[in-house]
């Protein structure tokens, strides 16, 4: 296993302790990268305007099958484009039991270098 491929980087969100930027490593760095991709809207980064995930364009969409399909498609597309260290196994979206405008995006992925499988649940709020 060559975990060096997975990298070491600044912790997201940025954290400073003892005057130093906190670092994250390996599979935790991959997870934080996925969260960063999903939480960034295209156009938000000045030097990389195409970076991010287009789900933010759906904030005012109605909660229905079409919106859920668009979210699944956009999440898969953005992760394939921006996170080369993983294979996306499945993306599913379902409303929260507590609030129908709160969607839970469940992403199942495999880290290519280690073949370890993970899942991540990303909250998304419709207005």
N, C-alpha and C positions, 0 to 999 in steps of 0.2 A: 504494500500500500504506500503510495507516494502522496502523503497529505500536503506536501509543499505546493502541489498543484492547486489546492483549494485556497491557499493564500492566508495572509494576515493583513488586517486593515483596521482603520479607525472604527470604533464602536458606533453603532447607529441606534438611537440618536446620540449625537456627540456628547461625550462625558469626559470631564477632567477631574483627576484626583491627584493630590500631591504635586500639582503644577504640571502634570503630564496628561496627554490625551490617552484615554483608555483604548486598548486594542481588543479585537476579537479575532478568533482563529478558526480555520478549517471549516467544518460543517456549520458552525455557528455563524461564520462570515457569509456562507452561502445563504442561510436563512435570513440574515439581516439584509442581504442584497435583494432577495425576493421581496421582502417588505418594503424596501426602498423603491423598487420598480413599481410596485402596486400603489404606493402612496404618492408617486410623482405623476403629475399630469403633463402630457406632451406640451412643450412650449414654456414650461416652468424653469428649465435650466437654460441660461443664456448661451452657453457655449455648446450645448447639445440639445437643441430645441425638439428633436424627434424622440428623445429619451423619455420613457415612462409608459404608463398604461392608460388607455383611453376610457376607462370606466368612469372617470370624473365627468365626462360629457353626459352621463346617464343619471346624474344626481336628481334631476327633476322629471325623470321618466316614471311612468306608472308601474306598479309592481305587478308584472304579468309574465307570461311565458316568453313573449318577445324580448322583453328587457333582460330576463334571466339568460336567454340564449345569447344575447349580445354581450353580456358580462362574461359568460363562459368563453366565448370566442375571443374577446379582447384580452382576457387574462392569459389564455393559451398562447395567443399570438405574441404578446409582449414578453412572456417568459422565454419562449423559443428564441425570440430576437435578442434579448438582452442578458440572458443568463445561460451561457454555454456550458456551465459545469453540471447542469442537471438535465434529466429527461422528465418531462411532464407526463405523469401516468394518468391523471384524471383531475378534472375540475368540476365541482358541483356547487350549485348555489341553492340555498333554501332560506325562507324567511325565519327569523327568530320566533320562538314560541311566545315571547313577551311582547314583541312589537313587529307588526307586519312590514313596516317601512325600514326595518333593520335586517339587512340580508347578511347571511354568513357564507362567505366564499371558502369552500374547502378545497385545498390543493394537495394532491398526493404527488410526490416527486421522488426521483431516485438520483442520488449523487453519482455521476458517471464514474468517477475515479475509485470510489470505495464500494459501489453498488448498494450502499445503505439506503433504505427507504425512510421517508419522513412524510409527515403531513403538517399543514399549516392552515389555520382558520383565520381568515382576514375579514374583519367587520366592514360592512359598507352600508352607508345610510342614504336612503332616498328621502328627499324633502317633500 
